[in-house]
């Protein structure tokens, strides 16, 4: 399960991405082979895949749609990049393409393509249930999309191409980056774990690592194009290199990123607790541009449930890792994933999860009600009644909300460095602020002191935090009182 997706972005961050998309379309000045829009569901890997889909389409002569074109349905191609993690993934996919069928009837030349994890799973079924779709392509077939669209225009029938084996890393394809200052860089694809609740190994395949030199070349290219921050992506980033017997490969990669001139911030997601080693903690603590931010999926605080999930660690190991991280980096912000209502979960098991959450004091938690995925072992287990799961879910969310709020309070009065990603509110409004994230990933809204120019996207602002909200920080510095406000370009 992912930690950062389209739905989790702030309005400011979405606005900055939209502005860049509109600039690209304006520069193109024409429709080319057609105007396209990509609708992305799911995890950060899907978000990055959509950048590759956009890059492949632009290289073939397509032009990204502006916001006005999307709202006015003035597009020639819509791509749905699907997710298969949730139980209702198929319903959501068919519901979406069903709505688009009305657009297709109004615009006969409109092409609709479906890619991603649900395409990998359902393959031919999608084309049969939704024959108005032009193309279905798997997670390993992004580069085939333009030719599939051409074939559909010639034949008038849905084109399907879904490979089971990875032949070309998506990272070898062109990318249209969603942000000019923050870049995703995939270091591996697939997963070798066998968690009983997870469909990812089926949709993404076995783990396959990229060459470290290729990764670093891509990071350098991102920096040369203006990126100041990169996030290294993988289903289990810290098992990078295990396939060739190098258990220190990931920590070496982090340290190598620290030597890239102009790279201000490095993040990564998501590590697996079973493979999280002391050398990674040391690399995080000792490499200046590696941020003290960690997303570590717990999934459950019950060892019984962890065994049923086939998670190859127990709560003692998990808490030991957190203790070492905080000893090396006292300012570290640690977030997590938790599944509520896994088959067989008792109230005692759930209480164990609450106990771990109280002890761990996560900065935030992405909490999920368990949903069975066909083809996974957990789907065949005895399910917990929905009303029981819903009650547990609400109790967990309430506890984590309290911890998050208390954690954010500790920032009040502190000086933080924020990388600006956008603006909040209208420029002429009293609440207009610039917005961004401080080093450990916390969202900060900054009021620009009167008489000072507004920082631009990509600038770094060192500022005093004046207030903690429920999920973010506010910095409205009073310079007369000696509070800090400094902009670095």
N, C-alpha and C positions, 0 to 999 in steps of 0.2 A: 504494500500500500504506500502510496506516495505521500510526500510531505509538503509539496508546493505545486499547485496547479492553477488553472485559469480562474476558478471560482474563489481562490484564496488571495488573489491580488487585490490591492486597494484600488479605489476609483482613480487615484492619482497615477498609480502605476499603469493601469489600463489606459488612461488618457494619454500618457506619454507614448505608449506603444501605438495607439490609434493615430496620434499625430505623425509618427514616423511612417506608418503605413500610407497615410494620405500623401505625405511628401513623396514617397516612392511612386505612387500612382500619378501624381502631378508631373513628376520628372518624365515618366514614360510618355505622357501626353497623348496616348492613343490606347485602343483596346487590345492591340496586338492580336494574338490568337483568341483572346477573350479575357474577360474580367473574372477573377476567381475570389472565392471566400472560403476559408477553412474554419469549421466549427469543431473545437477540440474538447473531448471529455477525458477525465481521468488524471493520471499522475504526471509528474514532471517529465518522465520519459516520453509520454505522449506529446507533451508541450514541445519538447525538443524535436520529436519526430515531425511535428507540424512545421517546424522551421525548415526541416529537410524537404518536406512535401512542397512548401512554398518555393524553396530554392530550385527544385527540379522543374516546377511549373514555370517560374520566371525564366530559367535557362531555355525553356522551350518556347518562349514568346508570350506567355500569359502575363497579365498585369494584376496586381493585388487591388481589390475593391476599396474604395473609400467608405467612410461611415455612411455618407449619404446614399451611395450606391447600394450598400447592404440594406439600409432601412427602406429604400425604394424598390428593393428586389430587382435592381438593375444589374444583374450578374449573369454570366454565361456558364459558370461552373461553381458548384458547391461541393465541398469535400467534407464528409463527416469522419473524423478520426475518433474511433470508438474505444471504449473501455469495457472490460469484462469482469471487473472485480465484484460488483454488486449483483444481487439476485435479479434486480429489475433491469439489468443492462440491456438485455434483448428487447424488452418492452419499450425502453427508452429509445433505443435505436430505431425500431420499427415505427414507433410513434412519431419520431422526428422526420424520417424519410416519408412517412405518410402525409405529414403536413406539407412537405416539399412537393409532393405529387400534385397538389393544387397549383403550385407555382409552375410546375412542368406543363400542366394543361393550358395555362395562360401564356407560357413561353415555350413552345414546342422545341426550340433549339437549345434550351437549358439542359446541361448535363449534370448529373448527380453521381458522385463517387463515394464509396464507403471503404474505409481502410481501418487499420488498427486491430485491436485484440478480438473484437467480436467478428470482424471479417476473417480473421485467422481461424476462428472456431466454426462459424456457420457457413462460410464458403458458398457453395452452390445454393443453399437454402435461401440466402438473401436475394439472389437473382430471381429465384422462383417466386418468392413471396412478394417481391417488389420489382416487377419486370421493367418499370420505368427507370431503374438505375442503370447508368451507363457503364460503370466499372466497379468491381470489387477487388481489392488488392490487400495482401497480407502485410504483416509487420516487416517481412523480409523482402518486400517487393515495391518499395517506395519508388525506386528508379524506373519501374515499368509503367507508372501511371500515365505519362504522356502518350505512349504508344497504345495503351488500352483505350484511351479517349479517342485517338485517331481511328482505331479499329471499330469503335462503337459508331462513330460518325459515318463510316463507310458501310457498316453492316446493319445498323439499327437495332442490334441485339446486345444484351448485357455481356460484358467481357469480364472474365474471372481469371485471376492469377494469384495463387497462394502457394508459396514454397514452404516446405517443412525444414529445409536446411539453409543456413545463412551462407551465402556465397560472397556477398559484398557488404562490408560494414556500412551502415547508414552514414557514418561520419565521412566516408569517401565521396558522398554526394554533395552537391552545392547546398548552401543554407541561406535562407533569408532570415536573418536574426530579428527576433521580435524587439529586442532592445539593443541600442548601440553601446551601452555602458556595462551591461551585465550579460554574460554569455553562458549557455549550457555547453559542457564538453563531456561527451560520453566516453568512459574509459573501458566499458564492457557492456555486453548485452547478454540476456538470458540469466538463468538461475539453476544451480545444482542442488538446491535444497528440496525437501519433499514435504513441506508443511501441508497438513491435511485439509486446510481451508483454502489453499491458494491455487489459482488457475494459471498463474504467470509462467511456470515452467512449460505448460502446454502451449501458451500463446507466444512466448518469447524464445522457447527452446533452452538447451543447455548453455551454461555460462561460457562465453568466449571473450577473451581479453584482447584489447588492442595493443600494439607495440608501444612501449613507453615513449620512444622517439616520435612516433606519429602523434601521440597525445600532446606532447610538449610542442611539436610544430603547430598543431591546431591552436593551442593556448597562445603561442607567440603571434599567430596570425590574427587571433581575436584582439589581442592588445594593439597590434599594428593598425587594426580597423577602428580603434577607439575604446575598446572594452577596458574597464578599470577593475572589473570583478569577474571571476569565473566560478562556476559551480561544477564540480566533477560528479558525473552521474553513473550509477550502476545499480542493479538490483541489490547487490551486496558489495559495495565498493572495497571494503577491507579484505575481501578474499581475492582481490586482484593479484595476479602472479602465482596463485596456488597451483594453477594448472601446469606450470613449468617448475614447480618446486621452490619458488622464491617467496617465502612468507614475509619478507621485508619489502616487497615490491611497492606496496601502497605507501608506506612511510617514506621510501626513497622518492616516490613520485611527488609527495607533498613537499619534501625538502627541495626537489628540483624546481618546483613551481616558485619556491621562495627566491630563486636566483634569476627569475625573469624580470628584466627591467621594465618598469611601468605598470606592472601588475600589482595593484594595491590590495586586493582582497581575494582570498581563496576560501571556498566553502566546499562541502561534499555531502552527498546523501545517496543512499542510506547505508549505514554500516549494519552488520549483523553482530549481536552480542557474542555469539559463539566464536567469532574470528577476531574480536577486538583485542589487540595486544598492546603491551606496554610501549613498544617502539612507535606506534601510532600516536599515543598520548604524548610521548616525548617530542615527536615531529610537530604536533600541533602547538605544544608549549614553546618550542625553540625556534620555530619558523615565523618571523615577524608578520608576514602577510597572510598566514593561515589563521582564520578567525576562530575565536573561542566559542563556537556554536556547534552543537551536536544534536542530531536527530537520531535517537536510539529506540527502535521499536521494542516495547515490552510485550505487548499483546495480552498477557495475563499475569497477575501476581500469584497465581496458584500453581505450584509445581505439578499437581495432578493434571491440570488443564494444559500446561506447557508440554507435558508428555503426550497428552492426547493430540495436541497440535503438531507434534514432532518438531518442536522447537528445541534445538540441541544445546540448551543452557537452562539453568535454574535461577530462581530469584536471588540466591546468595551470590552467584557469579555476577549477575546483573548489577546488584548493588555495590559489589566490590569494584566493578569498572567505574561506576559513577563516583565512588569515593576517590579513586585514583585520579580521575579527570579533575575533580574539584580541588584535590590537593595540589595538582600541578598548575591548575588554572582556576583560581577562586572566583573569577568573574564569569566562568562558563555558563551559558544558557543552554539547558538540555531539554529538548522536547521529545515526544514519544507518540506511538500508536497503541491503542488499546481496543480489543474486541470484547464486547459485552454479550453474554448469552451464548457462548460457544456450547455445542452439544455436551450435555452432562454437567454443565456448570451448576453447582449448588449455591445456596446463600453463603455457606462457609467459604467456598471458592471465591465468590465475589467479595466477601469481606477481606480475604487475603489480598485481592487486587487493591481495594481501598487502603489497606495498611501500607502496601508498597508505594502507592501514590503519595500518602502522607509523608513517608520517609524520604522518598526521592525528590519531592517538591519540584516537579517538572515546571519549566517556564510555560509550557502549553502542552496540550494533548489532543491529538486527532482521535476522537472516540467513535467507534463504529458498532452498530448493532449487527451481530453476526447474521449473514445471509448466505444460505447454501448455494454453491455453484455446482451445477451438473458436471459430473466427471471427477469431482474431488471426493476423497474418502469421507470427509466430514458431512457431506450431503446425505450419506446413507446412515448417519448416526441419529440417535433419538434427539429430537429438537426440544429446546426449552420453550414453554408457552410465551407467546408474544407479550401478554400483559405483564408477565414477570420480568421479561427482558427490558421492556420499556421503563418500568419502575427502577430497575438497576441502572439503566442508562442515565436517567434523570438525576439519580443520586450521585453518580460518578461525575457528571458534568457540573453539578453544583459544587462538589468538592474541589474539582480542578479550577473552576472559575474563582473560588475563594483563594486558592493558592496563587493563581496567576495575578490576581489583584494585589495580594500581599507582596509578591515578588516585585511587581512594578513599582510599588511604593518605595522600595529600597533605592530606586534611581533618583528620587527627588533630591535636589541640591547637588547632584553629581554633574561633572562635566563629561560630555560624550562627544564622539566624532561621528557625524551623520553624513552618509553619501546621498545626495539629493536625487530622487527618482521622479518627482513630479510636484504638482501643486494641489492644494486642498481648498475648495471654495472658490468663489468668483473673485477676480482681482479687486473689484470695488467693494467687496463685502468686508464687514468688520472682522470676520473670522478667517479671512484669507491667510493661508500659511503655505510655506513650502513643506514638502514631506520627503522622508527617506528612511533609511535603516541605519542604526548604529552598528558597531562592529560585531556584536553578538546576535544581530538579526532583529532586534526589537524595533518596531515601527515608531518613528518620532515625527510629530508635526511641529514646525518651527515658525514662530512669528518673527517677521523681519523687522528689526528696530527702525523707527521713523528716521528717514534721511539716508538709509543704507540701500544700495541696489539689491534687487532680488537675486539670490543665487540661482544658477542655471543647473539643469540636469547634468549630473556628473561631477558637480562641485562637491567639496567636502566642507562641512560646517562644524566647527567646534563650539558647543553651546552648553549652557547650564539648563538642566531639566528643572522645570518649575512646578509640574503637576503630573501625576500619574492617573490616567483614565483606566477603564476596565481592561482594555486590550492594547493600549498604546501609551506613549508618553507625549506630553506637551512641553514645549520649551518656548516661553515668551520672556526672554531675558530682560531684566531691568539693569541697563548698563550703569545707571547712576548709583545703583546699589552694589556695583562691583561684579555683577554676573557676567559670564563670558559669552561673546559672540565673535567668531572669527571665520572668515571664508578663505578656503584654499582652492585654487582652480586646478 
